[in-house]
């Protein structure tokens, strides 16, 4: 599993330009409705700095956020306090998590499940989701597709230059695993730049692998969509959303 460290401090600055959290929340709600679900208590796996967790809480859901990175969760907790929201955050591995009770929905967005890299991780995570979902509950998640990782991301080098952050992202593919080598230069208050390096790994999960893992967990697949649409996912999609329910 990957653990964000220094990256946590700048994560939101980099994601704000790319992710409209309100639009993503509205899309999740569309998927809830399409599946006849009206959840009250929602668990977010891989919640990171809590932007999605907070956005869903502000829409009236009782939220639990779970992440393996304490650095990310520290930021998430401060966001919740700043908004006056009562959100329970848990520092746990999504492939081995434990709750005190059941929930009505589980969500995992922004390719969080691609970071499950060990054999059996996906099956264990899905089995735990099934265990802690109430009957009729829904599981919504997205994945970077095989097409995106093999043909768009790897092997490539990307350069990003913002006002306060410059970084390079090099990717290297080895079978089903894609390593991301990140080098950051972050402007400090005195104008100097601080460098840090991180390595993250994502795993390719094919639709057949996802379907098998869902079936083995007892969850019923109900949809597979191109990101942020209700159109069936095609072979050239870069991000796919799945919905599954507990029978």
Secondary structure, 3 states (H helix, E strand, C coil): CCCCCCHHHHHHHHHCCCCCHHHHHHHHHHHHHHCCCCCCEEEEECCCCCHHHHHHHCCCCEEEEEECCHHHHHHHHHHHHHHCCCCEEEECCHHHCCCCCCEEEEEECCCHHHHCCCCCHHHHHHHHHHHHEEEEEEEEEEEECHHHHHHHHCCCEEEEECCCEEEEEEEEEECCEEEEEEEEEEECCCCCEEEEEEEEEEECCCHHHHHHHHHHHCEEEEEEEECCCCCECCCCCCEEEEEEEEC
